[in-house]
Amino acid sequence: MIFSTSSFSRRFRKKSMISNSLPPRPRPRPRPRPRPPRPPPRAPPREPNPPLNPPRAGAASAMLILVLYVVSR
């Protein structure tokens, strides 16, 4: 563990010396931030959503029978 950290620091020092000898690279120009999209035009108020289709009568009666069966045991 200690050896790996020391070799890493040696390698890092060597890399940093090389980068110091090179001329500094020009910083890339920051890209202009994209404008946020315009909000869509307000839609005219719609009628309230119709109620969702009620569950099928077969499923409801089966559930009711199941509940009654479990309760009566």
C-alpha positions as a Markdown table, in Angstrom:
| # | Residue | x | y | z |
|---|---|---|---|---|
| 1 | Met | 0.0 | 0.0 | 0.0 |
| 2 | Ile | 2.7 | 2.5 | 1.0 |
| 3 | Phe | 4.8 | 1.5 | -2.0 |
| 4 | Ser | 1.9 | 2.1 | -4.4 |
| 5 | Thr | 1.2 | 5.6 | -3.0 |
| 6 | Ser | 4.9 | 6.5 | -3.3 |
| 7 | Ser | 5.2 | 5.3 | -6.9 |
| 8 | Phe | 2.0 | 7.2 | -7.7 |
| 9 | Ser | 3.4 | 10.4 | -6.2 |
| 10 | Arg | 6.7 | 9.9 | -8.1 |
| 11 | Arg | 4.7 | 9.4 | -11.3 |
| 12 | Phe | 2.5 | 12.4 | -10.6 |
| 13 | Arg | 5.5 | 14.6 | -9.9 |
| 14 | Lys | 7.2 | 13.5 | -13.2 |
| 15 | Lys | 3.9 | 14.2 | -15.1 |
| 16 | Ser | 3.5 | 17.6 | -13.5 |
| 17 | Met | 7.2 | 18.5 | -14.4 |
| 18 | Ile | 6.5 | 17.6 | -18.0 |
| 19 | Ser | 3.3 | 19.6 | -18.1 |
| 20 | Asn | 5.2 | 22.6 | -16.6 |
| 21 | Ser | 7.7 | 22.5 | -19.4 |
| 22 | Leu | 5.0 | 22.6 | -22.1 |
| 23 | Pro | 3.5 | 26.0 | -23.0 |
| 24 | Pro | 0.2 | 26.6 | -21.3 |
| 25 | Arg | -2.7 | 25.5 | -23.6 |
| 26 | Pro | -5.2 | 28.2 | -24.4 |
| 27 | Arg | -8.4 | 27.7 | -22.3 |
| 28 | Pro | -11.3 | 26.6 | -24.5 |
| 29 | Arg | -14.0 | 29.3 | -24.8 |
| 30 | Pro | -17.0 | 28.4 | -22.7 |
| 31 | Arg | -19.9 | 27.5 | -25.0 |
| 32 | Pro | -22.9 | 29.8 | -24.8 |
| 33 | Arg | -25.6 | 28.3 | -22.6 |
| 34 | Pro | -28.6 | 27.2 | -24.6 |
| 35 | Arg | -31.7 | 29.4 | -23.9 |
| 36 | Pro | -34.4 | 27.7 | -22.0 |
| 37 | Pro | -37.3 | 26.7 | -24.3 |
| 38 | Arg | -40.2 | 29.1 | -24.3 |
| 39 | Pro | -43.2 | 27.9 | -22.3 |
| 40 | Pro | -46.0 | 26.6 | -24.6 |
| 41 | Pro | -48.9 | 29.0 | -25.1 |
| 42 | Arg | -51.6 | 28.6 | -22.4 |
| 43 | Ala | -54.1 | 26.1 | -23.5 |
| 44 | Pro | -57.8 | 27.1 | -23.1 |
| 45 | Pro | -59.3 | 25.6 | -20.0 |
| 46 | Arg | -60.6 | 22.2 | -20.8 |
| 47 | Glu | -63.6 | 20.4 | -19.2 |
| 48 | Pro | -62.6 | 18.3 | -16.2 |
| 49 | Asn | -61.4 | 14.9 | -17.2 |
| 50 | Pro | -64.2 | 12.4 | -17.4 |
| 51 | Pro | -64.0 | 9.7 | -14.6 |
| 52 | Leu | -61.8 | 6.8 | -15.5 |
| 53 | Asn | -63.7 | 3.7 | -16.7 |
| 54 | Pro | -65.0 | 1.9 | -13.6 |
| 55 | Pro | -63.5 | -1.5 | -13.1 |
| 56 | Arg | -65.5 | -4.3 | -14.7 |
| 57 | Ala | -68.4 | -5.6 | -12.7 |
| 58 | Gly | -67.0 | -9.1 | -12.9 |
| 59 | Ala | -63.8 | -8.0 | -11.2 |
| 60 | Ala | -65.6 | -6.0 | -8.5 |
| 61 | Ser | -68.0 | -8.9 | -7.7 |
| 62 | Ala | -65.1 | -11.4 | -7.5 |
| 63 | Met | -63.3 | -9.1 | -5.1 |
| 64 | Leu | -66.4 | -8.7 | -3.0 |
| 65 | Ile | -66.9 | -12.5 | -2.9 |
| 66 | Leu | -63.3 | -13.0 | -1.9 |
| 67 | Val | -63.5 | -10.5 | 0.9 |
| 68 | Leu | -66.7 | -12.0 | 2.2 |
| 69 | Tyr | -65.2 | -15.5 | 2.0 |
| 70 | Val | -62.1 | -14.4 | 4.0 |
| 71 | Val | -64.1 | -12.6 | 6.6 |
| 72 | Ser | -66.6 | -15.4 | 7.2 |
| 73 | Arg | -63.9 | -18.0 | 7.9 |
